[in-house]
Amino acid sequence: MHSDNFDLSHYLRRINYTGPVAADTATLHALMRHQLFAVPFENLDVQAGKVVSLVPEHICDKVLRHDRGGYCYEVNGLFAMALAALGIPYRFIAARPMFYPVRRPKTHMALIAEVDGRQWLCDLGFGSYGIRAPLALDRLDLDIQQDFDSFRLSRDAQGEYLLQAKVEGEWANQYGFDLSPQEWIDFVPANYLNSTHPDAIFVQKLLVVQHRPDGRMILLGDVLKTITGASIEKLQLTPDDVNQVLASRFNLPAM
């Protein structure tokens, strides 16, 4: 993944990272965590009636120069640019979201990075119950704690991986994937679907998620949910409140 206007030092400032960088496991974990906590998952462009641009230079301009966020293709695409700049091998993968009531196509995009002889699932764009750090593909059928969340990765006889998250005490399927490498252009149809189809959650409602070390804030439509550890607070908002929350809580422009 390459963009003519990507600058690693600018990226590191955007994600508030001042530590050492190298093509190693420690850097992979540090960059994913810092980007997750600095760059929100958001669909403001879709809510404004726009088809999200997958032009790499547009993604850099949006996230690095205008302090915006984005959904999976944008935030994971930006992360791929950082990995490329550091010389960390990776591949894009297509994943099938499994939280819908009916079977969906593989419209989600994530990354598999390879460092220090291991493969890691990296994903900064799955919203509420996305992983919070790289997940090793060789750690199967284990309850893996990341901060206050628990995840589990399993694999079936056909080689398909399944990511689950513990939601209200029960394991819930999040998405399935295999390791077939995808080209960037392969996500253009899925991006168009997520930007325009009336059944897509991004078209139906405003969705902003900001992960934090102690929890996450989720703005879904006109409801703000603040999760801190095991504590959940919900707040019903007016249209004016929504714009104020976008600015004060997420550092994003008004609708």
Secondary structure, 3 states (H helix, E strand, C coil): CCCCCCCHHHHHHHCCCCCCCCCCHHHHHHHHHHHHHHCCEECHHHHCCCCCCCCHHHHHHHHHHCCCCECHHHHHHHHHHHHHHHCCCEEEEEEEECCCCCCCCCCEEEEEEEECCEEEEECCCCHHHCCCCCEECCCCCCCEEECCEEEEEEECCCCCEEEEEEECCEEEEEEEECCCCECHHHHHHHHHHHHHCCCCHHHHCCEEEEEECCEEEEEECCEEEEEECCEEEEEECCHHHHHHHHHHCCCCCCC
